[in-house]
Amino acid sequence: MKSILKLLSIVGIFGASITSFAQEATTTPMRYTASNKGKFYVYWGGNRESYTKSDIRFRGDNYDFTLMDVEASDKPKGWHIDYINPSRMTIPQTNFRIGYFISDKYNVSIGVDHMKYVMDQNQIVNYKGKYYNEGSYGEKIPGHPDQLKLTEDFLMFEHTDGLNYINAEINRVDDISKLFGIHNTDVIQVNVTGGVGTGIVFPKTNTTLLGKERYDEFHVSGFGFSAKAGLNITFLKHFFVQGELKGGFIDMYDVRTTASKSDKASHNFWFGQTVIAFGGIFRL
């Protein structure tokens, strides 16, 4: 009899433990932010860029010359209403991206880095090659036959609408909220991100060259690849702000410079980019 009572006591304790665990699981559901697989995200933001020097080759029917170590800058607009004005959103330097989580940590995405590249005007550079009407554009440097001053009459060269890097990426996201003592990640969550990407360069190059008519049309001009790292802070499950440091290489081997298809430029360079973006993440 005592053995039966002992067995019933053990069963009762075990059953109570299971009931207690089930109740706890019911009252503490899995947090929405604990799993990412199957979620979509989208973001929009602004950027600043820096570029390495590049050798730019210009060639056409009766000229072929290369400018050495040309410097260029971006064209920032600062904090401006144009970033959220639908009719003017492509005027500032911007980033747009949409992605999908294929697992809790990895996502794939496509996007456009709308950068701007402006050759610094009136800089003095070395050059090699020949072009017509030499000395007619205020570009020659007395006593320095291998140097040119890049005057507006001689050359204006900008990818300002823009240096459009259309790319696909694969990214990893890791939750580091516990490092900051955050336990309820559905309220606020801190993530580190990183990824690599590649894509085409589709600029609208604004150019005047050797007195020819200005040219400014979209054209697939090359390709690029990039890598990035960033910090993501997500609020109330669905809204986030994300800062990124991004760098990469761009090879523009077929830049249109005039209305004539025989007039082309080519150059390649490394770029660095800082991004601040705002977005949302959701599950359909």
Helices and strands as residue ranges (DSSP letters): H 2-27, G 32-34, E 39-51, E 54-60, E 63-70, E 72-73, G 81-83, E 94-101, E 106-119, E 124-130, E 140-141, E 144-149, E 155-175, G 177-180, E 188-201, E 204-209, E 215-218, E 222-235, E 239-256, E 264-283
